[in-house]
Amino acid sequence: MSALPLVVVDAANVVGSVPDGWWRDRQGAAERLRDRLVRYAEAGLPGRPGPVEMVLVVEGAARGVESIPHVRVESAPGSGDDRIVELVAEAGGRPVVVVTADRELRRRVAELGAEFAGPGTLREEEPPAQRG
């Protein structure tokens, strides 16, 4: 059996894409995103069926968010973007999707062969496999 596709989520970018007061509690916002990602780990993303290996990259005030079953959390020691690029480079040729709206990050991961998707991908009401 081949390795699962890898989905790497840019927590700062995805959380920051919705003006819901996340800036008052960055760690709490990252934890809420992490919890929402569980369903996508099993079902996949639109156009990319699951299961997938789900990795959430946090930085700054969101460091310290813990991993949970189905979602691994990586606390970037410096730049979250740099850690995301490292994860893509370490993926060993398996399919990788990076969820971010950051144009420069998208360019960097595309150079390594990864695909990308926008933050709206994770705002679907239901993951793709559960739609009727």
N, C-alpha and C positions, 0 to 999 in steps of 0.2 A: 504494500500500500504506500502510495506517495504521501509526502508531507502535506498537511493542510495549507491552503492559501493563507497568506499573512495579511492582516488588515492592521495598519498602524494609524492611530488617531492622534492628531495634534490637539491636545486638550485645550491649550490656551486659545487657539484659533477657533475651535468649535464652540467652546463656552462663550468666547467673546463675540460670536456672531449673533447672539440674541441679547438685546438690552433688557435683561430681567433682574438687574441688581446684583449680578454675579460678583462685581467688584467689591462688595461688602463682605463676602465670604468666599474667597477663591478656592480654598480647600473644599468647602461644602459643595460648591458648584462642580468641582472636578469629581467629587464622590457621587453626586447625582448623575453626572454623565457616565461614570463607570458603571453604575447600577443599570442604566438604560442600555448599555452595550451588551449585557448578558444575552438578551434576546437575539441580537444580531450575530453573536458568536455561533449560535445554533442555526439560525435561519439564513444567514448571509446578508448581503446587501442587494439592492435592486440590480438585477442583471448579473449578479454574482452569487450563485447559490451556496449555502452553507453545507456543512459547518466550516468555520474559519478559525484560525488562531487570532485572537483579538488582543492587541497591545495598545494601551493608553499611555502616551508620553506626557508627563507633567513636569513643570518647572516652577521656579520661584516659590511664591507663597503656597502653591499647591503641592510642593514636595511633601512626602509623608503620607500621601494617600496610599492605602494598602491594596494589594492584589486581592481578588476574590475568585471563586471558581468561575472559569470561563473567560476571565479578563485579567491579563497580566498588566500590572502598572509598573512603568519604568520611570524613576525619578531622575531627570537629567541633571548631572552635576553642574552643568553650565547651560548652554543654549539648548532648548528643546529641539530646535530645528537640526542642530548638529547631531543630536542623539537619534533623531528619526532617520537621518541620512546614514548613520552607522548601522542601524537596524536593517535598512534596505540593503546595504552593502553586505551584511552578514547573512542574508536570506538564502544564499546558496542556490540561486536560480529558480526557486519556486515562485509562483505568482504572488505579487505584492500590490496592494492598493493602499495609498496614503490618503487619509481624509483630512483635507485642509483647503482653505481658500487662499493661502499665502502663495503668491505667484512665484517668488524666488524659490521657495521650498519645492513647489511643483516642478520647476525647471531642474533643480538639483536631483530630485528622485527620478524624474523621467530620464535623465542622463544615465542612470543606473538600471534602467529597464522597468521601473515601477509604473503602474497606472496611478491615477489620482481621482478623487471624487470630492465634491463640495460638502460643506457642513450640512446642507439640507438633506443629504442622503440619510442622515441619522435623526431627522425630525419626522420621518414617516410615522403615521399613526400605528401601523403594524408592520413588522418585517415581512418580506416578500412571501415566504412560505406559508404565512398564516392568513393571507388575504383570501377572500371568498370568491 
